[in-house]
Amino acid sequence: MNLVVTGATSFLGTALIQELLHQGHQVYAVVRPGSRNLKSLTDSIEEICSCQREYLAERRSQDRLHILEMELGALDNIASLIKETCDIFFHFGWDGSGSRNRIKADVQQKNVEDGVKALWGARSLKCRRFVFSGSQAEYGVCQTVMKEDMDCHPISEYGRAKVEFGRRAHDICHVWETRDHYRMEYIHARIFSVYGPGDHPWSL
């Protein structure tokens, strides 16, 4: 399939792209212009090639990875860079996810607006599925075991923004389906604390 991944140089984005390439998909990886983390992504792809020479002899992973330099706020124009339809849009790009910007309302609100632009960009590529990286922060502080169907009571601006985007995305997709007969499946994945190769050494 043809797949789009924003936040491509992040810990999760890089791991996702590795897996997608391993499965044989074509990936359009969106990175910020002049990203200092681009080398970590390209290095990880080279590592795949060195470990899977027989599998990649027919079609190398590098040939299926396309790096797109684009600001998150311009994702509604992504069709100007991708000249073919795509199947799934993974939106992992989100500013201020691991810093003090988590408490800044203006930064997090911009993420919501950028996410809406990504949704429109996915539609312009005729994507049938949009996968968003939500967060455990959406639930807020819980004194019991968290369950997927719990009500969300976020206490951080970061968590509130993730919840708001999810609600807006659901509403937009519903309007598209009822008004335009265009169905895009929206998947909101609330990701908890993950760890592994490439993560910050102080995170766990």
N, C-alpha and C positions, 0 to 999 in steps of 0.2 A: 504494500500500500504506500501511498504518498502521505507523509505525516509531518506536521509542524510542531516544533517544541520551542517555546519561549523560556527564558531563564536557563538557556542551554549550558552555561558555564557553571551553574550552581551545583552543589553537592548532589541533589536529587536529579537535576537536569542531565548532568553528565552520565549518571548511572542509568537513567532511562534511555538515553541515546545509545549507550553501549548495548543495551538489551535489544533495542529496536533494530540496530544494524546487524546484530547477531542473528536476528530472526529473518533478515533479508529485506527489510523495508527500506524505502528511500526517505531520508530525513532532511527537512529544512530547519536548521538550527538558528534561532534568532538570538543575536548577541548585541550588546550595546556597542556603538561605534567606539573604536579604540579600547575595547575591553582588555584589562590587564590579566584577566583570567582565561583568555582564549587559549593560551598555550596548554593549560591543564586539560582542556577538552581535546585538543589535537593530539597531545601526548597519550591520552587514554585510548584514542582510536588507533594510534600506531601500536599500542600494546595489544589490542585485539588482533591486529594483523599478524603480529609476530607469534601469537599463541594459536592461530587458526589458519595456518598457511594453506592446508589442503582445502578447507571450506571456501577460502577466499581466492583460490587460484582461478576460479571461473569468473568471479566478479568481486573485486576488492571493496572493502568497506569505504575507503576514501572516495570511491567513485559514486557512492550513494549518499554521501554527506555533503550538504550544501550550506555554507555559512552565510547568513544574511545579517549585515550590520544595520540595525534599526532601533530607534528609540521606542520604548513601550507606548509612548503617546502617539505614535504614528502607525500603530498596527492596523488601523482601519484602512490603510493604503497598502497593505501587504501584497495585494494582487498585482501591484505594479512591479513586484520583484519575482513573483512566482507565476509562471505562464501556463500552469496546468491545474486541473482540479485536484483537491486533496481530500483525504478520507477523514482524518482525525486531527484535531487541534488541541495540543496539550499546553495549557497556559500556566507555566510555573514562574513566570517573571513577576517580581513583586519587590518594590523598593522598600528598604528599611525593615527587612524581615529579621535581621539578626543584630540589631543595634538599638541605640537610644531612640531612633526614629520610630520605634514601635509605639511610643507614647505621644507622637506628634500627629494631631488630627489632620493638619493640612497635607502632610506627606501621605498618610493612609487614605485620605479621601481622593487624592490624585490616583492612587492605585485602583480605586473603585472605577473612576472614570476611564483609566487606561484599560482596565479589564473589559469594560463595555465596548471600547474600540476594538479590542481583540476579538470579541464576540462578533462584531460586524465584519471584521477582517476574515474570520472563519466562514461567515456566510458568503462573502465575496469569492471565496475559494470553493464554495459548494460543499463544505464539510458537513458530514452527517452526525458527527459526534464532537462534543467539546468537553474536555476533561480539565477541571480546575483543582489546583492544590490548596485545599482549605487547611484548617489547623485545629488542634485541640484547644487552642486559645478561644475558640468560638463558644465553648461550653462554659468558660469561666472557672471559678473555684468550686470543686465538687468534693463533698465529704463521703460520697459513696462510689461504687464502681460505675464508671461512665458507660453509657449505652448509646448506640447510634441514634436512637429515636428520642433522646432526651431533649428538653427545651434548652435553647442557647441563652446564656446570661453572661456575655463577655464583659470583662472589666477593663480590658486594655483597648486603646484605639485600634491596634492591630487586629484584635479579635472582632471588634465591632465592624471594621471595614470588610473583613472576610465574610461575615454574616450578611452585611448589606449587599455586597456584590452577588452572593449566591441568590438572594431574593430577587434582585433586579434581573439577573440572568434567567432565572426561572420564568419571570413575568415576560421578558422579551421573547424567549423561545415559545411561550404559550401564544403570544400575539402573532408571531410569525406562522405558527401552525394553524391557528383559527382564521386568520385574515388572508394569509398568502399561500396557505397549503404547503408551506415549506417546513419540514420537520428536522430539527437538529436536537439530538439527545444531549441533555446537559447532565454531566456527572460531577458532583461536588464531593471530592474525596478529602475527608478530614484526617490529615496525617499527624500521627503522634511522634514521639521522639524516636528517630531512626539513627543508626550509626553504621559505620563501615569505612572502607577505603576511600580516601579523599575528604573525609570529614575533618573539621577542626579538632586538633588533639585535646582541646580543653572542654569539648562539648558534652562529654559523658563522664 
